[in-house]
Amino acid sequence: MNAMIYTMNVTEDMAYFNGEDQLAIMRGYLTNIFGECESLYVYDTKQFRHYDAYVNNMFDPDHKNEQEKIQFPKDCKKAYKLGKRFGKEC
């Protein structure tokens, strides 16, 4: 089994416009070359540790910090489970 983890700055609703179809094509290539491939998409990730250190009008720092508190632990659990499955296959 192979695995790909994609971290994206966009929300899941916006992923279509950010190229998720292109990522699916890459997954297809990996599957053809190496066999089964699983993908994990992680959305709405932080771009900066400290948003106040940058001029940035695209992202709401409060929203990104809240996402990190709420969603990041869930995404880490998904990645951990993916890793366990991956390890069992090796």
N, C-alpha and C positions, 0 to 999 in steps of 0.2 A: 504494500500500500504506500502511496505517496500522498503528501499533504501540502497544501498551499494556504497560507494565511494572508489575507489582504486587509490592511488597515487603511481606512478611507476617511477623509475629512468631511465628506458629505453625509447627509442623512440617508436612511434607507430609501426614502421616497425619491431622493435625487440620484440614487445610484445608477438608474437607467441612463441618465445623461452623463454620468461620469465614466462610462465605459465598461459596465459589468458584462455586457455582451462580449467585449474584447477579452475580458478575463476568462470567460467561459471558453473562448477559442483557445486560449493558452492552456487551459485545463485539458481540452481535447487533445492538444499536441502532447502534453505529458502522458496522458492516458495511452495514446498510441505508441509512445516510445517505452514507457516504464510500467504500464499496467494501470490498474485502478488508481484514481486520484480523487481525493476529497478536498473540498475547498471550505474555508471558514472566512466569511466576510464580517469585518468589524467596522461599524459605521460611526460617524460623528465623533471622530477622535480629536484629541487636542493637537494643535500644531506647535504651540509654545508652552514652556513651563510657566512663564510669567508673561501674560498678555500685556501688562502695562509697560513692558520694556520695548514694545514694538508699536509702530503705527499700523493699525489693522482695522479696517472698516468692514471686512467681510464676515467676521464671526463675533458672536456675542460671548465675551469672556465668562460672564456669569453662567450662561447656558453650558458652555464647554466644561467649566468646573463642576457643575451639577451632574453633567453626563459622566464625568470621570468618577465621581463619588458613587453614582447609582449603577451605571452600565458597565464600567470597567471591570469590577469584580465578577460580574456575570460573564463577560467576554473571556476573562482569565479562566473561569471554570470550564467554558466550552473548549478553550485551547488545551487545557489540562486533559480533558476527556479525549480530545482528538489525539493528543500525545500518547495516552494510555492505549488507545486502539492501535495507533501506529506501532508502538512498542511490542504489542502482542503479535503483530504481523511479521516482525523482523526475526 
